[in-house]
Amino acid sequence: MKKVCFFILFFVFLSQISFSGTYEITISNPQYKPIKVGLWGFVKNTPEFVSKALIKTIKRDFKISGMFEADETQHFSYDAPSNVVNGIARLDKIDYVVYGNAVTEGNNIYVNLKITDALKDLVVVDKTFATNKYSLDWVADKIVDMLMGYVTGIYGPFESKIVFAMGNGKISDIYICDFNGQNVVKITNWHTFNILPKWVSSDTITFLSYRYGKPVVFLFNVFSGRLVKLFSASNLSIAAVRYMNNFAISFNRYGSTNIYVINERGRVLRQLTNNPYINVSPSFTPDYSKMVFVSNREGNPQIYIKDLNTMSEAQRLTFNGKYNSSPAVSPDGKRIAYISLQNGVSYLKLMNIDGSDDKAIMEGLSLDSPSWSYDSRYVALTGRIGDKNVIYIVNTVNGHVSIAMETKLIYNGLSVSSKLQ
């Protein structure tokens, strides 16, 4: 009875902590001073609809990044000499400049871009993008990613998508948006409960649905529309994640909930945990040698790690807090983000893969579903402010927190994709 009650509470906790819209407030780290970037192009010599789209998205990405502050006091076209642009930037104490222009030819748009390092008087990006009006946001995202790559040595996170579930408690559907919260697209409309979406490749997600009255895990290609019923063999299951060329899924079997490997036809290939208690929420290191998961085997839900090469006994990682859940291993395999519930307050916490350096980086209401960006610097997660539910983007390097989306509806899971081409 204890195990069943825990699972129900665990599942209710998951289903009550997520939500969406387009919101632009920023919660800043007062100890962090943003880098000034001259956003000095795409105005005078560019069609107005193009310049508005590019500048709006670049500025939004700057806010989300927690790294940059835009200066728009000057304007230069792509043909302007870089030494002149950099000279003015130095006088204005600006470190980098983004400038250029765009031209249209029929339905085609050609965006000419330069990014300069004013202090070194260098042109670090000189590129022309061939695009159309539907992909201008994507070009702006790439511009910011390239700037971040030059400044930090690590390419930026904005060429990804967030998949999330959102509804009113009775009906929940699956949506996709850009990493900065723009361009929301609804991809299910089944008038039922669809929750816990997970990216399992650059074009495919899994999610849990009650479309047929009992839990069914679906595999869905968001670009082709191919829908596959992945797993429906248990009356108690949770959405699947990628495991090598197959999938890992938690479900109830033989009276306990464990983590299994299944193939695309739903056939069980391997059992990854074998414990009479509840074992859920698997997340893997990039080489799939280790699995991080949640179990209540020692009483309250805690986070464990298991070596899948030796299949040795799982090791407990968390010891502070009575309810720790939703672990997510960073794409570089070095850190784990997770949610810790303590005295009614939820925290986003980070620790190294071995459990060391365990610390809270954010406090909030109903925090849930942390998911890393592909650059292993940012974590997206859901939470609540007042009567609104939000998607946060957290810069784990400097602690900057921003809000990508807000809604009065309920979020039921979130996942960030790998870099999309």
LOZAKOL-663423 format. One line per field, with one value per residue (C-alpha): chain; residue number from 1; z, x, y. Coordinates in nm, 3 decimals. Example, Ala and Ser with C-alpha at 12.3 -4.5 7.8 and 13.67 -1.06 7.14 Angstrom:
BEGIN
c A / A .
k 1 / 2 .
Z 0.780 / 0.714 .
X 1.230 / 1.367 .
Y -0.450 / -0.106 .
***
This chain:
BEGIN
c A / A / A / A / A / A / A / A / A / A / A / A / A / A / A / A / A / A / A / A / A / A / A / A / A / A / A / A / A / A / A / A / A / A / A / A / A / A / A / A / A / A / A / A / A / A / A / A / A / A / A / A / A / A / A / A / A / A / A / A / A / A / A / A / A / A / A / A / A / A / A / A / A / A / A / A / A / A / A / A / A / A / A / A / A / A / A / A / A / A / A / A / A / A / A / A / A / A / A / A / A / A / A / A / A / A / A / A / A / A / A / A / A / A / A / A / A / A / A / A / A / A / A / A / A / A / A / A / A / A / A / A / A / A / A / A / A / A / A / A / A / A / A / A / A / A / A / A / A / A / A / A / A / A / A / A / A / A / A / A / A / A / A / A / A / A / A / A / A / A / A / A / A / A / A / A / A / A / A / A / A / A / A / A / A / A / A / A / A / A / A / A / A / A / A / A / A / A / A / A / A / A / A / A / A / A / A / A / A / A / A / A / A / A / A / A / A / A / A / A / A / A / A / A / A / A / A / A / A / A / A / A / A / A / A / A / A / A / A / A / A / A / A / A / A / A / A / A / A / A / A / A / A / A / A / A / A / A / A / A / A / A / A / A / A / A / A / A / A / A / A / A / A / A / A / A / A / A / A / A / A / A / A / A / A / A / A / A / A / A / A / A / A / A / A / A / A / A / A / A / A / A / A / A / A / A / A / A / A / A / A / A / A / A / A / A / A / A / A / A / A / A / A / A / A / A / A / A / A / A / A / A / A / A / A / A / A / A / A / A / A / A / A / A / A / A / A / A / A / A / A / A / A / A / A / A / A / A / A / A / A / A / A / A / A / A / A / A / A / A / A / A / A / A / A / A / A / A / A / A / A / A / A / A / A / A / A / A / A / A / A / A / A / A / A / A / A / A / A / A / A / A / A / A / A / A / A / A / A / A / A / A / A / A / A / A / A / A / A / A / A .
k 1 / 2 / 3 / 4 / 5 / 6 / 7 / 8 / 9 / 10 / 11 / 12 / 13 / 14 / 15 / 16 / 17 / 18 / 19 / 20 / 21 / 22 / 23 / 24 / 25 / 26 / 27 / 28 / 29 / 30 / 31 / 32 / 33 / 34 / 35 / 36 / 37 / 38 / 39 / 40 / 41 / 42 / 43 / 44 / 45 / 46 / 47 / 48 / 49 / 50 / 51 / 52 / 53 / 54 / 55 / 56 / 57 / 58 / 59 / 60 / 61 / 62 / 63 / 64 / 65 / 66 / 67 / 68 / 69 / 70 / 71 / 72 / 73 / 74 / 75 / 76 / 77 / 78 / 79 / 80 / 81 / 82 / 83 / 84 / 85 / 86 / 87 / 88 / 89 / 90 / 91 / 92 / 93 / 94 / 95 / 96 / 97 / 98 / 99 / 100 / 101 / 102 / 103 / 104 / 105 / 106 / 107 / 108 / 109 / 110 / 111 / 112 / 113 / 114 / 115 / 116 / 117 / 118 / 119 / 120 / 121 / 122 / 123 / 124 / 125 / 126 / 127 / 128 / 129 / 130 / 131 / 132 / 133 / 134 / 135 / 136 / 137 / 138 / 139 / 140 / 141 / 142 / 143 / 144 / 145 / 146 / 147 / 148 / 149 / 150 / 151 / 152 / 153 / 154 / 155 / 156 / 157 / 158 / 159 / 160 / 161 / 162 / 163 / 164 / 165 / 166 / 167 / 168 / 169 / 170 / 171 / 172 / 173 / 174 / 175 / 176 / 177 / 178 / 179 / 180 / 181 / 182 / 183 / 184 / 185 / 186 / 187 / 188 / 189 / 190 / 191 / 192 / 193 / 194 / 195 / 196 / 197 / 198 / 199 / 200 / 201 / 202 / 203 / 204 / 205 / 206 / 207 / 208 / 209 / 210 / 211 / 212 / 213 / 214 / 215 / 216 / 217 / 218 / 219 / 220 / 221 / 222 / 223 / 224 / 225 / 226 / 227 / 228 / 229 / 230 / 231 / 232 / 233 / 234 / 235 / 236 / 237 / 238 / 239 / 240 / 241 / 242 / 243 / 244 / 245 / 246 / 247 / 248 / 249 / 250 / 251 / 252 / 253 / 254 / 255 / 256 / 257 / 258 / 259 / 260 / 261 / 262 / 263 / 264 / 265 / 266 / 267 / 268 / 269 / 270 / 271 / 272 / 273 / 274 / 275 / 276 / 277 / 278 / 279 / 280 / 281 / 282 / 283 / 284 / 285 / 286 / 287 / 288 / 289 / 290 / 291 / 292 / 293 / 294 / 295 / 296 / 297 / 298 / 299 / 300 / 301 / 302 / 303 / 304 / 305 / 306 / 307 / 308 / 309 / 310 / 311 / 312 / 313 / 314 / 315 / 316 / 317 / 318 / 319 / 320 / 321 / 322 / 323 / 324 / 325 / 326 / 327 / 328 / 329 / 330 / 331 / 332 / 333 / 334 / 335 / 336 / 337 / 338 / 339 / 340 / 341 / 342 / 343 / 344 / 345 / 346 / 347 / 348 / 349 / 350 / 351 / 352 / 353 / 354 / 355 / 356 / 357 / 358 / 359 / 360 / 361 / 362 / 363 / 364 / 365 / 366 / 367 / 368 / 369 / 370 / 371 / 372 / 373 / 374 / 375 / 376 / 377 / 378 / 379 / 380 / 381 / 382 / 383 / 384 / 385 / 386 / 387 / 388 / 389 / 390 / 391 / 392 / 393 / 394 / 395 / 396 / 397 / 398 / 399 / 400 / 401 / 402 / 403 / 404 / 405 / 406 / 407 / 408 / 409 / 410 / 411 / 412 / 413 / 414 / 415 / 416 / 417 / 418 / 419 / 420 / 421 .
Z 0.000 / 0.084 / -0.260 / -0.444 / -0.241 / -0.302 / -0.675 / -0.685 / -0.486 / -0.703 / -1.018 / -0.882 / -0.790 / -1.148 / -1.294 / -1.090 / -1.163 / -1.520 / -1.750 / -2.087 / -2.308 / -2.397 / -2.106 / -2.098 / -1.739 / -1.633 / -1.286 / -1.282 / -1.073 / -0.917 / -0.897 / -1.269 / -1.512 / -1.870 / -2.169 / -2.383 / -2.749 / -3.014 / -3.204 / -3.484 / -3.799 / -3.979 / -3.965 / -4.233 / -4.526 / -4.445 / -4.515 / -4.200 / -4.144 / -4.163 / -3.926 / -3.671 / -3.667 / -3.637 / -3.371 / -3.162 / -3.146 / -3.091 / -2.799 / -2.656 / -2.678 / -2.508 / -2.214 / -2.192 / -2.206 / -1.903 / -2.070 / -2.296 / -2.296 / -2.631 / -2.731 / -3.029 / -3.040 / -3.375 / -3.711 / -3.975 / -4.290 / -4.393 / -4.616 / -4.333 / -4.262 / -3.952 / -3.820 / -3.813 / -3.641 / -3.385 / -3.320 / -3.229 / -3.019 / -2.817 / -2.754 / -2.630 / -2.415 / -2.613 / -2.646 / -2.953 / -3.242 / -3.449 / -3.771 / -4.131 / -4.358 / -4.558 / -4.909 / -5.051 / -5.388 / -5.436 / -5.143 / -5.059 / -4.796 / -4.779 / -4.441 / -4.449 / -4.107 / -3.936 / -3.573 / -3.456 / -3.151 / -3.087 / -2.841 / -3.078 / -3.389 / -3.550 / -3.769 / -3.609 / -3.823 / -4.182 / -4.324 / -4.550 / -4.464 / -4.735 / -4.570 / -4.588 / -4.370 / -4.176 / -4.067 / -3.962 / -3.594 / -3.661 / -3.825 / -3.523 / -3.293 / -3.492 / -3.471 / -3.091 / -3.076 / -3.287 / -3.069 / -2.756 / -2.918 / -2.983 / -2.644 / -2.428 / -2.649 / -2.629 / -2.895 / -2.773 / -2.691 / -2.903 / -3.200 / -3.007 / -2.929 / -2.605 / -2.605 / -2.319 / -2.208 / -2.108 / -2.013 / -1.761 / -1.545 / -1.745 / -2.096 / -2.168 / -2.506 / -2.636 / -2.767 / -2.912 / -2.894 / -2.954 / -2.669 / -2.600 / -2.578 / -2.922 / -3.201 / -2.999 / -3.199 / -3.069 / -3.196 / -3.036 / -3.014 / -2.877 / -2.602 / -2.346 / -2.106 / -2.283 / -2.057 / -1.990 / -2.339 / -2.395 / -2.692 / -2.795 / -3.115 / -3.303 / -3.466 / -3.240 / -2.900 / -2.667 / -2.446 / -2.220 / -2.327 / -2.189 / -2.537 / -2.500 / -2.134 / -1.996 / -2.012 / -2.353 / -2.447 / -2.801 / -3.027 / -3.252 / -3.526 / -3.497 / -3.857 / -4.052 / -3.824 / -3.792 / -3.479 / -3.324 / -3.018 / -2.830 / -2.510 / -2.352 / -2.159 / -1.808 / -1.627 / -1.456 / -1.671 / -1.734 / -2.060 / -2.225 / -2.277 / -2.523 / -2.429 / -2.704 / -3.006 / -2.784 / -2.500 / -2.122 / -1.947 / -1.592 / -1.547 / -1.300 / -1.346 / -1.102 / -0.829 / -0.839 / -1.059 / -1.224 / -1.522 / -1.838 / -2.188 / -2.471 / -2.849 / -3.088 / -3.093 / -2.716 / -2.649 / -2.319 / -2.389 / -2.053 / -1.692 / -1.552 / -1.193 / -0.990 / -0.667 / -0.490 / -0.440 / -0.694 / -0.943 / -1.198 / -1.399 / -1.567 / -1.713 / -1.869 / -1.916 / -2.285 / -2.322 / -2.147 / -1.897 / -1.597 / -1.514 / -1.267 / -1.134 / -0.845 / -0.593 / -0.257 / -0.158 / 0.159 / 0.250 / 0.075 / -0.292 / -0.342 / -0.640 / -0.715 / -0.976 / -1.121 / -1.326 / -1.619 / -1.730 / -1.405 / -1.297 / -0.943 / -0.665 / -0.717 / -0.507 / -0.335 / -0.433 / -0.237 / 0.143 / 0.206 / 0.171 / 0.206 / -0.156 / -0.442 / -0.796 / -1.170 / -1.224 / -1.558 / -1.658 / -1.853 / -2.217 / -2.126 / -1.855 / -1.578 / -1.374 / -1.259 / -1.226 / -1.003 / -0.794 / -0.414 / -0.210 / 0.144 / 0.384 / 0.100 / -0.105 / -0.420 / -0.529 / -0.850 / -0.739 / -0.919 / -0.827 / -0.995 / -1.148 / -0.839 / -0.604 / -0.492 / -0.486 / -0.427 / -0.414 / -0.480 / -0.758 / -0.761 / -0.519 / -0.633 / -0.620 / -0.786 / -0.973 / -1.196 / -1.511 / -1.539 / -1.882 / -2.002 / -2.317 / -2.552 / -2.440 / -2.078 / -1.942 / -1.930 / -1.762 / -1.864 / -1.609 / -1.507 / -1.199 / -1.062 / -0.983 / -0.827 / -1.035 / -1.340 / -1.435 / -1.615 / -1.806 / -1.660 / -1.833 / -1.582 / -1.667 / -1.438 / -1.486 / -1.346 / -1.181 / -1.411 / -1.428 / -1.699 / -1.798 / -2.150 / -2.117 / -1.879 / -1.860 / -1.623 / -1.754 / -1.607 / -1.735 / -1.725 / -1.830 / -2.042 / -2.246 / -2.446 / -2.778 / -2.902 / -3.155 / -3.465 / -3.808 .
X 0.000 / 0.286 / 0.440 / 0.114 / 0.040 / 0.390 / 0.355 / 0.021 / 0.161 / 0.473 / 0.262 / 0.029 / 0.336 / 0.460 / 0.124 / 0.080 / 0.396 / 0.405 / 0.239 / 0.261 / 0.220 / 0.489 / 0.630 / 0.927 / 1.024 / 1.375 / 1.495 / 1.852 / 2.147 / 2.252 / 2.614 / 2.641 / 2.713 / 2.598 / 2.828 / 2.736 / 2.676 / 2.612 / 2.306 / 2.378 / 2.243 / 1.923 / 1.755 / 1.814 / 1.902 / 1.674 / 1.301 / 1.112 / 0.945 / 1.285 / 1.461 / 1.178 / 1.181 / 1.560 / 1.602 / 1.308 / 1.442 / 1.805 / 1.706 / 1.483 / 1.769 / 1.999 / 1.756 / 1.712 / 2.088 / 2.160 / 2.485 / 2.425 / 2.279 / 2.187 / 2.293 / 2.099 / 2.239 / 2.419 / 2.327 / 2.559 / 2.502 / 2.695 / 2.921 / 3.043 / 3.418 / 3.468 / 3.748 / 3.512 / 3.239 / 3.485 / 3.636 / 3.297 / 3.221 / 3.538 / 3.447 / 3.104 / 3.265 / 3.097 / 3.272 / 3.108 / 2.899 / 2.636 / 2.552 / 2.453 / 2.154 / 1.916 / 1.773 / 1.469 / 1.439 / 1.091 / 1.024 / 1.392 / 1.565 / 1.942 / 2.070 / 2.425 / 2.586 / 2.903 / 2.997 / 3.304 / 3.526 / 3.572 / 3.860 / 4.064 / 3.935 / 3.846 / 3.560 / 3.478 / 3.173 / 3.113 / 2.827 / 2.522 / 2.212 / 1.964 / 1.624 / 1.256 / 1.009 / 0.919 / 1.278 / 1.394 / 1.367 / 1.591 / 1.853 / 1.841 / 1.888 / 2.195 / 2.339 / 2.318 / 2.453 / 2.756 / 2.819 / 2.801 / 3.035 / 3.296 / 3.266 / 3.260 / 3.411 / 3.086 / 2.818 / 2.486 / 2.168 / 1.903 / 1.889 / 1.671 / 1.304 / 1.115 / 0.836 / 0.588 / 0.245 / -0.016 / -0.382 / -0.654 / -0.621 / -0.874 / -0.741 / -0.372 / -0.202 / 0.155 / 0.313 / 0.647 / 0.815 / 1.156 / 1.406 / 1.323 / 0.947 / 0.851 / 0.659 / 0.433 / 0.276 / 0.015 / 0.083 / -0.196 / -0.568 / -0.710 / -0.940 / -0.773 / -0.476 / -0.137 / 0.161 / 0.535 / 0.682 / 1.048 / 1.275 / 1.433 / 1.599 / 1.623 / 1.284 / 1.099 / 0.933 / 0.763 / 0.469 / 0.217 / -0.148 / -0.482 / -0.636 / -0.762 / -0.858 / -0.540 / -0.180 / -0.019 / 0.325 / 0.340 / 0.636 / 0.577 / 0.787 / 0.709 / 0.813 / 0.669 / 0.371 / 0.447 / 0.274 / 0.358 / 0.205 / 0.524 / 0.404 / 0.069 / 0.138 / 0.093 / -0.182 / 0.083 / 0.361 / 0.555 / 0.687 / 0.994 / 1.341 / 1.616 / 1.845 / 2.100 / 1.891 / 1.596 / 1.395 / 1.395 / 1.060 / 0.929 / 0.621 / 0.444 / 0.515 / 0.485 / 0.369 / 0.655 / 0.761 / 1.099 / 1.289 / 1.306 / 1.451 / 1.202 / 1.233 / 1.013 / 0.758 / 0.722 / 0.904 / 1.093 / 1.463 / 1.627 / 1.550 / 1.766 / 1.639 / 1.513 / 1.375 / 1.041 / 0.987 / 0.928 / 1.204 / 1.130 / 1.264 / 1.574 / 1.836 / 2.162 / 2.517 / 2.602 / 2.775 / 2.486 / 2.727 / 2.543 / 2.178 / 2.048 / 1.696 / 1.454 / 1.364 / 1.188 / 1.376 / 1.504 / 1.180 / 1.133 / 1.210 / 1.581 / 1.818 / 2.043 / 2.304 / 2.368 / 2.664 / 2.504 / 2.828 / 2.875 / 2.507 / 2.636 / 2.409 / 2.279 / 2.443 / 2.240 / 2.336 / 2.098 / 2.078 / 1.936 / 1.562 / 1.283 / 1.160 / 1.411 / 1.293 / 1.321 / 1.696 / 1.842 / 2.201 / 2.368 / 2.463 / 2.832 / 2.769 / 2.922 / 2.626 / 2.277 / 1.991 / 1.703 / 1.414 / 1.422 / 1.106 / 1.170 / 0.909 / 0.671 / 0.932 / 1.084 / 1.444 / 1.633 / 1.955 / 2.272 / 2.534 / 2.825 / 2.764 / 2.915 / 2.687 / 2.952 / 2.906 / 2.531 / 2.376 / 2.055 / 2.066 / 1.699 / 1.406 / 1.045 / 0.693 / 0.607 / 0.937 / 0.949 / 1.077 / 1.432 / 1.585 / 1.931 / 2.010 / 2.255 / 2.541 / 2.515 / 2.484 / 2.110 / 1.824 / 1.461 / 1.197 / 0.841 / 0.719 / 0.463 / 0.445 / 0.121 / -0.168 / 0.053 / 0.251 / 0.578 / 0.866 / 1.195 / 1.533 / 1.820 / 2.180 / 2.365 / 2.695 / 2.593 / 2.258 / 2.052 / 1.684 / 1.441 / 1.087 / 1.025 / 0.649 / 0.357 / -0.001 / -0.288 / -0.304 / -0.111 / 0.218 / 0.263 / 0.622 / 0.891 / 1.195 / 1.461 / 1.582 / 1.937 / 2.068 / 1.846 / 1.997 .
Y 0.000 / 0.236 / 0.189 / 0.256 / 0.570 / 0.702 / 0.653 / 0.830 / 1.123 / 1.125 / 1.135 / 1.407 / 1.613 / 1.581 / 1.677 / 1.995 / 2.189 / 2.321 / 2.612 / 2.882 / 3.220 / 3.476 / 3.675 / 3.909 / 3.981 / 3.901 / 3.808 / 3.929 / 3.829 / 4.163 / 4.050 / 3.985 / 4.267 / 4.193 / 4.241 / 4.542 / 4.457 / 4.715 / 4.596 / 4.840 / 4.683 / 4.576 / 4.918 / 5.182 / 4.956 / 4.663 / 4.609 / 4.704 / 4.366 / 4.196 / 4.436 / 4.419 / 4.039 / 4.011 / 4.279 / 4.156 / 3.799 / 3.898 / 4.122 / 3.849 / 3.597 / 3.848 / 3.871 / 3.495 / 3.437 / 3.653 / 3.757 / 4.055 / 4.404 / 4.560 / 4.912 / 5.054 / 5.408 / 5.366 / 5.216 / 5.072 / 4.873 / 4.564 / 4.776 / 5.000 / 4.958 / 4.748 / 4.967 / 5.265 / 5.064 / 4.926 / 5.267 / 5.413 / 5.104 / 5.155 / 5.518 / 5.402 / 5.129 / 4.855 / 4.519 / 4.361 / 4.484 / 4.305 / 4.486 / 4.433 / 4.455 / 4.240 / 4.241 / 4.066 / 3.894 / 3.756 / 3.523 / 3.498 / 3.710 / 3.749 / 3.860 / 4.001 / 3.987 / 4.100 / 4.044 / 4.234 / 4.230 / 4.602 / 4.568 / 4.353 / 4.536 / 4.202 / 4.084 / 3.748 / 3.660 / 3.768 / 3.568 / 3.583 / 3.380 / 3.282 / 3.252 / 3.349 / 3.538 / 3.223 / 3.157 / 3.503 / 3.409 / 3.111 / 3.335 / 3.568 / 3.268 / 3.161 / 3.512 / 3.506 / 3.150 / 3.251 / 3.555 / 3.339 / 3.087 / 3.354 / 3.525 / 3.211 / 2.942 / 2.743 / 2.777 / 2.920 / 2.722 / 2.892 / 2.652 / 2.412 / 2.361 / 2.307 / 2.051 / 2.082 / 1.965 / 2.221 / 2.203 / 2.268 / 1.956 / 1.752 / 1.805 / 1.850 / 1.877 / 1.874 / 2.196 / 2.301 / 2.642 / 2.797 / 2.793 / 3.158 / 3.086 / 3.219 / 3.043 / 2.816 / 2.532 / 2.288 / 1.936 / 1.731 / 1.807 / 1.485 / 1.623 / 1.399 / 1.398 / 1.404 / 1.465 / 1.420 / 1.480 / 1.391 / 1.453 / 1.123 / 1.253 / 1.582 / 1.521 / 1.277 / 1.291 / 1.047 / 1.136 / 0.967 / 0.977 / 0.860 / 0.872 / 0.515 / 0.538 / 0.384 / 0.507 / 0.466 / 0.595 / 0.731 / 0.798 / 1.100 / 1.259 / 1.630 / 1.704 / 1.411 / 1.350 / 0.977 / 0.846 / 0.507 / 0.343 / 0.263 / 0.099 / 0.012 / -0.309 / -0.165 / 0.022 / 0.235 / 0.380 / 0.699 / 0.847 / 0.697 / 0.845 / 0.749 / 0.462 / 0.391 / 0.282 / 0.191 / 0.346 / 0.337 / 0.343 / 0.302 / 0.088 / -0.136 / -0.507 / -0.797 / -0.560 / -0.308 / -0.018 / -0.059 / 0.078 / -0.130 / -0.104 / -0.151 / -0.138 / 0.060 / -0.224 / -0.212 / -0.537 / -0.549 / -0.610 / -0.552 / -0.463 / -0.183 / -0.183 / -0.476 / -0.342 / -0.400 / -0.027 / 0.251 / 0.334 / 0.605 / 0.903 / 0.756 / 0.989 / 0.871 / 0.988 / 1.050 / 0.712 / 0.533 / 0.380 / 0.528 / 0.586 / 0.842 / 0.780 / 0.831 / 0.562 / 0.542 / 0.226 / 0.391 / 0.566 / 0.900 / 0.963 / 1.020 / 1.025 / 0.728 / 0.642 / 0.298 / 0.172 / -0.010 / -0.175 / -0.364 / -0.355 / -0.309 / -0.188 / 0.166 / 0.437 / 0.706 / 1.063 / 1.288 / 1.303 / 1.651 / 1.702 / 1.450 / 1.466 / 1.481 / 1.413 / 1.480 / 1.427 / 1.537 / 1.460 / 1.741 / 1.663 / 1.676 / 1.414 / 1.625 / 1.750 / 1.658 / 1.906 / 1.802 / 1.930 / 1.923 / 1.985 / 2.108 / 2.249 / 2.328 / 2.516 / 2.370 / 2.423 / 2.368 / 2.204 / 2.104 / 1.848 / 1.679 / 1.338 / 1.174 / 1.370 / 1.621 / 2.001 / 1.966 / 2.315 / 2.504 / 2.762 / 2.864 / 2.871 / 2.888 / 2.751 / 2.420 / 2.388 / 2.080 / 1.908 / 2.049 / 1.989 / 2.095 / 2.288 / 2.117 / 2.343 / 2.217 / 2.574 / 2.640 / 2.456 / 2.504 / 2.413 / 2.494 / 2.678 / 2.919 / 3.293 / 3.414 / 3.284 / 3.224 / 2.917 / 2.980 / 2.828 / 2.947 / 2.951 / 2.940 / 3.023 / 2.781 / 2.967 / 3.306 / 3.226 / 3.449 / 3.348 / 3.460 / 3.369 / 3.244 / 3.185 / 3.227 / 3.102 / 3.028 / 2.674 / 2.384 / 2.247 / 1.870 / 1.813 / 1.979 / 1.875 / 2.064 / 1.924 / 1.879 / 2.131 / 2.133 / 2.170 .
***
